[in-house]
């Protein structure tokens, strides 16, 4: 008797194209949203529903589980499955979603004007470049040791896979920071500990974190011209006033910073290999920059661009 009363109230459903469980999920959800299955209505059992729709019970269970997870259905112990009582009686039909205006054509977001300008300029540059053979940051794939890399990667995986499910320090993988610490101590003469090392995804994340911590709106930043456009964009996005500094045969013109921009808070430089035109910041300029920064309490962001790559010579320190 219970079976006939439930099935009599249950609407006729036609499965659309697609996988069975996805199709059943869709028709049940739509029936709930358009009112054919009202809030609080009881559904047939999974076995009965499978018989009514001529599909497997596993497909029915998968669809019902998804609807339960998304809050469309609820279950009651020893009673059955019901349409959630929180579903309103009057709702907009899912099929009528095209009547809702989702257009943002005439809407404007409150975006930092400097960031918007830099993004627009970057987009134009990307469109103008198209496909480049000598693209910055892209190596020669043919020369990459794929087999050796795969072998070493597999070895590392076997040693550390059990640690993947564990919580890690937000500063980065500790063994990696310890290895970096030993390396810079021996090759750079830096007196540091692993607690002073932060592993980041790349230069842009490092710049973003640095700007977030050090800069406030209207602070002054100096960098090379020409230089790294992404650095300029990040500093400007935090409201900084960015001043381009010219270069000569000795590299970045440090006297120009000291004389014309003494109020500068941060200097971004690539002393080992000036980006993008090359060249090295002379020793006298480096010492001049360090002395000025130490006495005037300024920050230096040293981007060691290509500092680890040399051909037949020792690294520049």
KEKE-3310 file (N, C-alpha, C; in steps of 0.2 Angstrom, whole numbers, plus 5000, padded with zeros to 4 digits):
npx = (5004:5010:5019:5011:5006:5016:5022:5012:5011:5023:5032:5031:5046:5058:5073:5087:5100:5116:5127:5119:5118:5121:5111:5100:5102:5101:5087:5080:5085:5080:5066:5064:5068:5059:5047:5039:5043:5039:5044:5048:5042:5041:5052:5052:5059:5076:5077:5064:5064:5073:5067:5056:5062:5069:5083:5100:5101:5113:5116:5105:5108:5120:5116:5106:5114:5123:5113:5109:5121:5122:5112:5099:5091:5085:5088:5078:5079:5074:5063:5065:5069:5068:5063:5072:5066:5070:5070:5062:5045:5041:5051:5064:5064:5076:5077:5075:5086:5092:5085:5089:5100:5116:5126:5140:5144:5140:5145:5156:5171:5179:5194:5212:5218:5231:5235:5226:5230:5243:5240:5232:5242:5251:5244:5242:5255:5258:5249:5255:5267:5265:5270:5286:5303:5314:5310:5309:5314:5311:5317:5328:5320:5324:5337:5335:5338:5328:5326:5335:5331:5318:5321:5328:5318:5309:5316:5316:5303:5300:5306:5300:5286:5278:5277:5268:5255:5256:5257:5265:5279:5275:5284:5291:5297:5306:5319:5323:5325:5335:5345:5347:5351:5364:5370:5371:5378:5391:5394:5390:5394:5385:5379:5367:5352:5341:5329:5328:5325:5314:5304:5298:5286:5292:5300:5290:5280:5289:5291:5278:5275:5286:5282:5270:5273:5283:5279:5269:5255:5260:5273:5291:5299:5313:5319:5328:5329:5329:5318:5312:5296:5286:5289:5288:5274:5269:5274:5267:5254:5252:5251:5263:5275:5284:5300:5310:5327:5341:5354:5372:5388:5393:5382:5367:5362:5367:5371:5362:5350:5353:5355:5344:5332:5331:5322:5318:5311:5313:5324:5325:5335:5345:5359:5369:5366:5360:5343:5333:5345:5357:5374:5384:5382:5394:5408:5411:5399:5390:5395:5392:5378:5375:5381:5374:5361:5362:5365:5354:5343:5336:5328:5334:5330:5337:5337:5343:5346:5349:5360:5366:5371:5384:5396:5410:5416:5418:5405:5397:5399)
npy = (4994:5006:5007:5010:5022:5031:5030:5035:5049:5053:5062:5060:5056:5059:5053:5063:5065:5058:5051:5039:5041:5054:5060:5056:5063:5076:5077:5075:5085:5096:5094:5096:5110:5116:5114:5102:5092:5094:5104:5094:5082:5065:5053:5039:5023:5018:5006:5005:5016:5013:5003:5010:5019:5010:5007:5004:5000:5005:5017:5025:5026:5033:5046:5050:5051:5062:5072:5073:5077:5090:5096:5096:5085:5076:5064:5052:5042:5026:5029:5036:5044:5062:5077:5091:5102:5115:5120:5132:5135:5142:5144:5150:5143:5131:5129:5142:5149:5157:5169:5177:5190:5189:5197:5207:5218:5231:5234:5240:5236:5239:5242:5243:5257:5258:5245:5240:5247:5242:5228:5229:5234:5224:5213:5218:5218:5204:5200:5206:5200:5186:5170:5167:5163:5165:5166:5174:5165:5153:5137:5127:5113:5102:5099:5096:5085:5073:5060:5057:5067:5061:5049:5054:5061:5050:5043:5052:5053:5040:5041:5051:5050:5046:5057:5066:5067:5074:5088:5103:5115:5132:5140:5132:5117:5109:5101:5105:5119:5118:5113:5123:5133:5128:5128:5142:5147:5141:5145:5158:5165:5168:5171:5163:5155:5140:5145:5158:5157:5157:5147:5150:5151:5157:5172:5182:5179:5181:5194:5199:5196:5203:5216:5217:5216:5226:5238:5253:5263:5276:5275:5275:5267:5261:5255:5246:5253:5249:5236:5223:5220:5214:5216:5230:5231:5224:5232:5244:5240:5239:5252:5260:5273:5271:5273:5274:5269:5274:5265:5262:5259:5253:5248:5249:5265:5271:5283:5291:5287:5291:5304:5310:5303:5302:5299:5286:5270:5257:5248:5239:5227:5219:5213:5204:5200:5210:5213:5217:5218:5213:5213:5219:5224:5235:5233:5245:5252:5243:5243:5256:5257:5248:5254:5266:5262:5255:5266:5275:5267:5259:5248:5234:5224:5211:5203:5189:5186:5174:5172:5160:5154:5151:5152:5143:5151:5157:5160:5176:5185)
npz = (5000:5004:4994:4982:4986:4987:4974:4966:4969:4964:4951:4933:4925:4913:4907:4902:4889:4892:4905:4916:4930:4931:4923:4930:4942:4937:4932:4944:4952:4945:4945:4959:4959:4951:4957:4955:4963:4978:4993:5007:5002:5000:4993:4982:4987:4984:4977:4972:4964:4955:4948:4943:4934:4926:4928:4935:4952:4958:4951:4954:4968:4968:4962:4971:4983:4979:4978:4991:4997:4992:4998:4993:4996:5011:5024:5034:5048:5047:5040:5027:5012:5009:5001:5004:5017:5017:5004:4995:4991:4980:4966:4955:4939:4934:4920:4915:4916:4906:4906:4916:4919:4917:4913:4913:4906:4907:4919:4931:4939:4955:4953:4956:4948:4943:4942:4933:4922:4919:4917:4905:4897:4897:4891:4878:4874:4874:4864:4853:4853:4849:4844:4849:4846:4853:4867:4883:4897:4893:4890:4880:4875:4869:4874:4887:4901:4900:4904:4914:4923:4926:4932:4944:4949:4952:4961:4972:4975:4980:4992:4999:4998:5008:5016:5011:5015:5027:5038:5033:5035:5033:5028:5019:5013:5025:5024:5011:5014:5023:5015:5005:5014:5018:5006:5002:5012:5010:4997:4995:5007:5016:5032:5039:5044:5042:5046:5042:5029:5015:5005:4989:4975:4964:4956:4955:4965:4976:4975:4977:4990:4997:4993:5000:5013:5015:5009:5007:5002:4990:4994:4988:4975:4967:4951:4938:4921:4905:4912:4923:4919:4926:4940:4941:4939:4950:4961:4958:4959:4973:4976:4975:4971:4956:4951:4936:4934:4925:4916:4914:4908:4920:4925:4935:4938:4952:4959:4954:4960:4973:4973:4966:4971:4985:4995:4992:4996:4993:4983:4968:4960:4948:4950:4946:4933:4923:4919:4905:4897:4900:4907:4921:4938:4944:4956:4963:4962:4969:4982:4985:4984:4995:5006:5006:5008:5021:5029:5027:5030:5020:5009:5000:4986:4980:4965:4960:4946:4934:4941:4945:4933:4923:4910:4908:4918:4935:4946:4948:4963)
capx = (5000:5014:5022:5007:5004:5022:5023:5007:5013:5030:5030:5034:5053:5062:5080:5090:5106:5122:5127:5113:5118:5121:5105:5095:5103:5098:5080:5078:5086:5076:5060:5064:5068:5053:5041:5036:5044:5039:5048:5045:5039:5045:5054:5052:5065:5081:5075:5058:5065:5077:5062:5052:5066:5073:5090:5102:5101:5119:5115:5101:5111:5125:5112:5103:5120:5125:5108:5110:5127:5121:5106:5092:5087:5087:5085:5076:5080:5068:5058:5066:5072:5063:5065:5074:5061:5072:5069:5056:5040:5042:5058:5065:5065:5083:5077:5074:5092:5094:5081:5093:5105:5122:5131:5144:5146:5139:5147:5163:5174:5183:5201:5217:5220:5238:5236:5222:5234:5248:5237:5230:5248:5254:5240:5244:5262:5257:5246:5259:5273:5263:5275:5293:5307:5319:5306:5312:5312:5309:5324:5328:5317:5328:5343:5334:5339:5321:5327:5339:5326:5313:5324:5329:5311:5306:5320:5314:5296:5300:5309:5296:5279:5274:5276:5264:5249:5258:5257:5272:5280:5273:5290:5294:5300:5312:5325:5325:5328:5342:5350:5348:5355:5371:5373:5372:5384:5397:5395:5389:5396:5379:5378:5360:5349:5335:5323:5328:5324:5307:5303:5292:5285:5296:5301:5284:5278:5293:5290:5272:5276:5290:5278:5265:5276:5287:5277:5263:5253:5264:5281:5294:5303:5317:5321:5331:5325:5323:5319:5307:5289:5281:5291:5285:5267:5267:5275:5262:5248:5252:5251:5270:5278:5290:5305:5315:5333:5345:5360:5377:5393:5394:5376:5362:5365:5366:5371:5355:5345:5355:5354:5337:5327:5334:5316:5316:5311:5316:5328:5325:5340:5347:5366:5373:5364:5354:5337:5335:5350:5364:5378:5385:5383:5401:5409:5410:5391:5387:5397:5389:5371:5375:5382:5368:5355:5363:5365:5348:5338:5333:5328:5336:5328:5342:5335:5349:5344:5354:5367:5369:5372:5390:5399:5417:5419:5415:5399:5398:5396)
capy = (5000:5012:5008:5013:5029:5035:5031:5039:5056:5054:5064:5056:5059:5057:5055:5066:5062:5058:5045:5037:5044:5061:5061:5055:5068:5082:5077:5075:5092:5101:5093:5100:5117:5119:5112:5095:5088:5100:5103:5089:5077:5059:5050:5031:5020:5018:5000:5006:5021:5010:4999:5015:5022:5005:5008:5000:5004:5009:5023:5028:5028:5039:5052:5052:5054:5069:5077:5073:5081:5097:5099:5095:5079:5074:5057:5051:5035:5021:5033:5036:5050:5067:5083:5096:5107:5122:5122:5136:5132:5146:5146:5151:5137:5130:5130:5149:5153:5162:5175:5181:5194:5188:5201:5212:5222:5238:5235:5241:5233:5244:5239:5248:5259:5256:5237:5239:5249:5237:5222:5230:5235:5217:5210:5221:5215:5197:5199:5208:5195:5180:5165:5169:5157:5166:5169:5174:5161:5146:5134:5122:5107:5096:5098:5095:5078:5071:5053:5058:5070:5057:5044:5057:5062:5044:5041:5057:5051:5034:5042:5056:5050:5045:5063:5070:5068:5077:5096:5106:5122:5137:5143:5128:5110:5110:5098:5109:5125:5116:5112:5130:5136:5125:5130:5149:5148:5139:5148:5166:5167:5171:5169:5162:5148:5138:5149:5164:5155:5156:5144:5153:5148:5161:5179:5186:5178:5184:5202:5201:5195:5208:5222:5216:5217:5232:5244:5256:5267:5282:5274:5276:5261:5262:5249:5247:5254:5244:5231:5218:5223:5211:5219:5236:5230:5222:5237:5249:5237:5241:5260:5263:5277:5268:5277:5270:5272:5272:5261:5264:5253:5250:5245:5253:5272:5272:5290:5294:5286:5294:5312:5312:5300:5300:5297:5280:5265:5251:5247:5233:5227:5213:5215:5199:5200:5215:5211:5211:5219:5210:5218:5217:5230:5236:5233:5251:5254:5239:5245:5263:5255:5245:5259:5271:5258:5254:5272:5278:5263:5258:5241:5232:5218:5208:5198:5186:5184:5171:5172:5153:5151:5154:5147:5143:5156:5157:5164:5182:5186)
capz = (5000:5004:4988:4978:4987:4985:4967:4963:4970:4961:4944:4928:4924:4907:4908:4897:4887:4897:4909:4919:4936:4930:4920:4935:4946:4934:4932:4951:4954:4941:4948:4965:4959:4947:4961:4954:4969:4983:4999:5012:4998:5001:4987:4982:4989:4979:4974:4968:4959:4950:4944:4939:4929:4922:4928:4940:4959:4960:4948:4958:4974:4966:4961:4978:4987:4977:4980:4998:4998:4990:5002:4990:5000:5018:5026:5041:5050:5047:5036:5020:5009:5008:4998:5009:5019:5016:4997:4994:4986:4973:4964:4948:4935:4931:4913:4913:4918:4901:4907:4921:4915:4920:4909:4917:4901:4909:4926:4932:4946:4958:4952:4956:4941:4940:4940:4927:4916:4918:4914:4898:4893:4896:4886:4871:4872:4873:4858:4848:4852:4846:4846:4849:4846:4859:4872:4889:4902:4890:4888:4875:4877:4866:4878:4894:4902:4903:4907:4920:4928:4928:4936:4950:4952:4955:4967:4977:4976:4984:4998:5003:4997:5015:5020:5007:5019:5033:5038:5032:5037:5028:5025:5014:5015:5029:5021:5006:5016:5026:5009:5003:5019:5017:4999:5002:5017:5007:4990:4996:5013:5020:5039:5040:5047:5038:5048:5038:5022:5013:4998:4985:4968:4959:4957:4956:4972:4981:4975:4980:4997:4999:4993:5005:5020:5016:5005:5008:4996:4989:4995:4982:4973:4961:4948:4932:4915:4905:4918:4924:4919:4931:4946:4941:4939:4957:4965:4957:4962:4980:4976:4976:4965:4954:4947:4932:4934:4919:4917:4910:4907:4926:4928:4937:4940:4959:4961:4952:4965:4979:4972:4964:4974:4992:4999:4990:5002:4991:4977:4965:4956:4946:4949:4943:4926:4922:4915:4900:4892:4902:4911:4929:4942:4946:4963:4967:4963:4974:4988:4986:4986:5001:5011:5006:5011:5028:5033:5027:5032:5014:5008:4993:4984:4975:4961:4957:4939:4931:4945:4945:4926:4920:4905:4908:4923:4941:4948:4951:4970)
cpx = (5004:5017:5018:5006:5010:5023:5018:5008:5019:5029:5034:5041:5055:5069:5083:5096:5111:5122:5121:5113:5118:5114:5099:5096:5100:5091:5077:5079:5081:5069:5059:5064:5062:5046:5037:5037:5045:5043:5045:5043:5044:5046:5053:5059:5070:5079:5069:5059:5069:5072:5058:5056:5070:5080:5093:5102:5107:5119:5111:5104:5116:5121:5109:5109:5122:5120:5108:5116:5126:5115:5100:5088:5090:5085:5083:5076:5074:5062:5059:5069:5067:5067:5066:5068:5063:5072:5062:5051:5040:5049:5059:5067:5072:5083:5077:5080:5094:5090:5085:5099:5111:5128:5134:5147:5146:5141:5154:5165:5179:5190:5206:5219:5226:5239:5232:5226:5239:5246:5235:5236:5251:5250:5241:5251:5262:5254:5251:5265:5271:5268:5282:5297:5312:5315:5309:5309:5310:5316:5323:5326:5321:5334:5342:5334:5333:5322:5330:5334:5320:5315:5325:5322:5308:5309:5317:5307:5296:5302:5304:5289:5275:5273:5271:5257:5250:5258:5264:5272:5278:5278:5293:5296:5306:5319:5328:5328:5335:5347:5352:5353:5363:5374:5375:5378:5390:5399:5394:5392:5391:5379:5370:5358:5343:5329:5322:5327:5317:5307:5297:5292:5289:5297:5295:5280:5282:5292:5284:5272:5280:5286:5273:5267:5279:5284:5270:5261:5258:5271:5284:5299:5307:5319:5324:5326:5330:5324:5313:5300:5285:5283:5288:5278:5265:5268:5269:5255:5247:5252:5258:5271:5284:5294:5310:5321:5338:5351:5365:5382:5394:5387:5371:5365:5363:5366:5365:5350:5347:5354:5347:5331:5329:5328:5314:5316:5314:5319:5327:5330:5342:5355:5370:5372:5358:5349:5334:5341:5357:5368:5378:5386:5391:5402:5408:5403:5388:5388:5393:5382:5371:5376:5377:5362:5356:5363:5358:5342:5333:5333:5330:5333:5333:5339:5341:5348:5350:5361:5370:5371:5378:5393:5407:5420:5415:5409:5401:5395:5396)
cpy = (5006:5013:5012:5020:5034:5036:5035:5046:5058:5056:5060:5060:5055:5058:5058:5063:5062:5052:5045:5041:5051:5063:5061:5061:5075:5082:5078:5082:5097:5100:5096:5107:5120:5117:5106:5091:5094:5098:5098:5083:5071:5055:5042:5029:5019:5012:5001:5011:5018:5006:5004:5017:5017:5006:5004:5004:5008:5016:5028:5031:5034:5045:5055:5055:5061:5074:5078:5078:5088:5100:5099:5090:5079:5067:5057:5044:5032:5024:5033:5043:5056:5073:5088:5101:5114:5124:5126:5133:5136:5147:5147:5144:5137:5132:5137:5153:5158:5168:5179:5184:5193:5193:5206:5218:5230:5239:5236:5239:5239:5241:5245:5250:5258:5249:5236:5241:5244:5231:5223:5231:5228:5213:5212:5218:5208:5196:5201:5203:5189:5175:5167:5163:5159:5170:5169:5169:5154:5143:5130:5115:5101:5094:5096:5087:5075:5064:5053:5061:5065:5052:5047:5059:5056:5042:5046:5055:5045:5036:5047:5055:5049:5052:5068:5072:5072:5085:5098:5113:5127:5140:5139:5121:5111:5107:5102:5116:5124:5116:5119:5133:5134:5128:5138:5151:5147:5143:5156:5169:5171:5168:5169:5156:5147:5142:5156:5163:5154:5153:5147:5150:5151:5168:5183:5185:5181:5191:5203:5201:5201:5215:5223:5218:5224:5239:5247:5261:5274:5281:5274:5270:5263:5256:5251:5249:5254:5239:5226:5221:5220:5214:5226:5236:5228:5228:5243:5246:5238:5249:5263:5267:5274:5273:5273:5273:5269:5268:5263:5258:5250:5248:5250:5259:5273:5279:5294:5293:5290:5302:5314:5309:5298:5298:5289:5275:5259:5251:5240:5232:5220:5213:5210:5198:5204:5213:5217:5212:5216:5215:5216:5224:5230:5235:5239:5253:5249:5241:5252:5262:5253:5250:5264:5268:5257:5261:5276:5274:5261:5250:5239:5225:5216:5202:5195:5182:5181:5170:5165:5150:5155:5149:5148:5148:5155:5161:5170:5183:5193)
cpz = (5000:4998:4983:4979:4986:4977:4963:4963:4966:4953:4939:4925:4918:4908:4902:4894:4892:4901:4914:4926:4936:4927:4926:4940:4943:4934:4939:4953:4951:4944:4955:4964:4955:4951:4959:4960:4974:4989:5004:5008:4999:4994:4988:4985:4983:4974:4969:4963:4954:4945:4940:4933:4924:4922:4934:4947:4961:4957:4952:4965:4973:4965:4967:4982:4985:4979:4987:5000:4997:4993:4999:4993:5007:5019:5033:5043:5050:5044:5029:5018:5007:5004:5004:5011:5018:5009:4997:4989:4980:4972:4957:4944:4933:4924:4911:4915:4913:4902:4912:4917:4919:4917:4914:4912:4903:4916:4926:4939:4948:4958:4953:4949:4938:4938:4934:4921:4914:4915:4907:4894:4892:4891:4879:4869:4871:4866:4852:4847:4848:4849:4844:4850:4852:4864:4879:4894:4899:4887:4882:4877:4875:4870:4885:4895:4905:4906:4914:4926:4930:4933:4943:4953:4955:4961:4973:4979:4981:4991:5002:5002:5003:5018:5017:5011:5025:5032:5037:5034:5032:5025:5019:5017:5018:5026:5015:5008:5020:5020:5006:5007:5018:5011:4999:5007:5014:5001:4991:5002:5017:5027:5041:5042:5042:5040:5045:5031:5020:5006:4995:4978:4963:4961:4959:4963:4977:4981:4978:4987:5000:4999:4998:5012:5020:5013:5007:5002:4996:4991:4988:4981:4967:4958:4941:4926:4909:4910:4918:4924:4925:4938:4946:4942:4947:4961:4964:4959:4969:4981:4977:4970:4963:4949:4943:4933:4928:4921:4912:4910:4914:4929:4930:4940:4948:4961:4959:4957:4971:4979:4970:4968:4981:4997:4997:4996:5000:4984:4974:4960:4954:4945:4945:4935:4925:4917:4912:4896:4894:4906:4918:4932:4945:4953:4966:4967:4968:4981:4990:4988:4993:5007:5012:5010:5018:5032:5033:5028:5026:5013:5001:4992:4978:4971:4957:4951:4936:4935:4946:4939:4924:4915:4905:4913:4929:4942:4950:4958:4972)
residu = (UNK:UNK:UNK:UNK:UNK:UNK:UNK:UNK:UNK:UNK:UNK:UNK:UNK:UNK:UNK:UNK:UNK:UNK:UNK:UNK:UNK:UNK:UNK:UNK:UNK:UNK:UNK:UNK:UNK:UNK:UNK:UNK:UNK:UNK:UNK:UNK:UNK:UNK:UNK:UNK:UNK:UNK:UNK:UNK:UNK:UNK:UNK:UNK:UNK:UNK:UNK:UNK:UNK:UNK:UNK:UNK:UNK:UNK:UNK:UNK:UNK:UNK:UNK:UNK:UNK:UNK:UNK:UNK:UNK:UNK:UNK:UNK:UNK:UNK:UNK:UNK:UNK:UNK:UNK:UNK:UNK:UNK:UNK:UNK:UNK:UNK:UNK:UNK:UNK:UNK:UNK:UNK:UNK:UNK:UNK:UNK:UNK:UNK:UNK:UNK:UNK:UNK:UNK:UNK:UNK:UNK:UNK:UNK:UNK:UNK:UNK:UNK:UNK:UNK:UNK:UNK:UNK:UNK:UNK:UNK:UNK:UNK:UNK:UNK:UNK:UNK:UNK:UNK:UNK:UNK:UNK:UNK:UNK:UNK:UNK:UNK:UNK:UNK:UNK:UNK:UNK:UNK:UNK:UNK:UNK:UNK:UNK:UNK:UNK:UNK:UNK:UNK:UNK:UNK:UNK:UNK:UNK:UNK:UNK:UNK:UNK:UNK:UNK:UNK:UNK:UNK:UNK:UNK:UNK:UNK:UNK:UNK:UNK:UNK:UNK:UNK:UNK:UNK:UNK:UNK:UNK:UNK:UNK:UNK:UNK:UNK:UNK:UNK:UNK:UNK:UNK:UNK:UNK:UNK:UNK:UNK:UNK:UNK:UNK:UNK:UNK:UNK:UNK:UNK:UNK:UNK:UNK:UNK:UNK:UNK:UNK:UNK:UNK:UNK:UNK:UNK:UNK:UNK:UNK:UNK:UNK:UNK:UNK:UNK:UNK:UNK:UNK:UNK:UNK:UNK:UNK:UNK:UNK:UNK:UNK:UNK:UNK:UNK:UNK:UNK:UNK:UNK:UNK:UNK:UNK:UNK:UNK:UNK:UNK:UNK:UNK:UNK:UNK:UNK:UNK:UNK:UNK:UNK:UNK:UNK:UNK:UNK:UNK:UNK:UNK:UNK:UNK:UNK:UNK:UNK:UNK:UNK:UNK:UNK:UNK:UNK:UNK:UNK:UNK:UNK:UNK:UNK:UNK:UNK:UNK:UNK:UNK:UNK:UNK:UNK:UNK:UNK:UNK:UNK:UNK:UNK:UNK:UNK:UNK:UNK:UNK:UNK:UNK:UNK:UNK:UNK:UNK:UNK:UNK:UNK:UNK:UNK:UNK:UNK:UNK:UNK:UNK)
# end
